[in-house]
Amino acid sequence: MMNIDDETYTLLKAKRTSKKSGKTYYVETFTFKSDETSLFPDKKNKTFIEFEIDNIDYSNSDEPKKTYEIVKGYIGNGFDKHKESKEELGTFLLEIMNNYDLFMKTILYDYKNKLFDAKDDWKIKNKIIRNKYKYDYNKYIEERQNIDIKLQKTLIAILQQLLYKLARINPKLGMLRNYIGEYVYEFFTKYPKSIESLRDDIDRIKKKYPNISYKLNNNLTKKEKIQADRLRYNTKLLYQRNSISYIFKKFCIFFSRLADEFRSGKKLIDNSFIYDDGKKDKKFFGIETTLPTAKIEYQIENFTSPKPFKFTYEIQSLKDLFDVTIYQLSLSHQAIIKCKNCEKYFIPPIEFNEKTGKSKKIRNDKVYCSYKCKWQYKSRNRSKDAITIYYEKLRKRYNNNITYHEELEKLKTLYKDCKSKQLDDETIMKILTDFDENVKNTYSVKRGRPPKKQ
């Protein structure tokens, strides 16, 4: 249970050893600045992601080039500073995709629930002071304002905790500091001004038209009725916005908005690289991409015309990260694939030939991220039913012989229809054996290895 009177929160249990006793214990606490300015964006420190083609100088320009990425600039959150490192293209994006469930749990469940825990504590304290000062309304309002401020400070501290937690999971996510800060800045600079503006407008109307009120009045002129409607609307709006419930709702909206960034990014990945039956691999499907501010550097030496080899983008949100990485992957003709066994996302790597110093053509038809996953999946599916084994046997036979190309497609359709109609095993087996017998009688194809030459 959150306590809005307490501004110290245990964020991470760290291993410590006492110098005196030598005993090991786990504790680490932080006291946050609980005012909104502590999260305001730092305009001087920005985050960039740099993509550089490592082998741009190779003479054979038709060969795919290997691209690396570096996340650089301000990454820290006041606790850590991320060390810049050169990694393969898409590394950061894969780290997010393969920890998607962890991020969603952290944002939507762990820290969003803390918001509601804080509000529950506020409700308890509000009930206490309401009962205590039920005959002194002015005193109640004074005490109520104090706990409203405490709740607001606690909500700010929870946002700080969220940023710290995300950076702990992946230090590079410290890039979200300015993203979160921008939202807080917009809310706490524009929100007070909007409240003040509403109050000024209400006072102006009341002063200029002392005979009208926000209540309905039929004895008003047309002009007075317009002003009465405006007074009624502004009074209602002020009542809604000038409340702790409105502020709390805004914080909840931000958590949902951040979670939507993760959801949209995952959906973007799943829809950007589609399996192509014609080429038997995954390829970039071609989506609309909005790129952030970019700096592009060109290589002039050894080329008849300048070649772009380094792209630097200013990253302000998760959307920016997904957009620029997918764009760079498309330029490199690479794809993000989900492993059939472990269901983790991976990018088929570019393999270099040490003798020629050139990279092999990238294959995006891989189904497994490693040989281990392939072996595990095959082992797990060996104990299949007789019908599936027989169908796969026929499919493999027809697939290995160009003569059976049409029969292969007919077999796939036939098997799919049998499954969709939920026929019993005996009926399906008879349909498949009859189909195979008909194929054998139609074609006179010799099977097996050809005889050795004498």
Order of alpha helices (4+ residues) and beta strands (2+ residues): beta-beta-beta-beta-beta-beta-beta-alpha-alpha-alpha-alpha-alpha-alpha-alpha-beta-beta-beta-beta-alpha-beta-beta-beta-beta-alpha-alpha-alpha-alpha
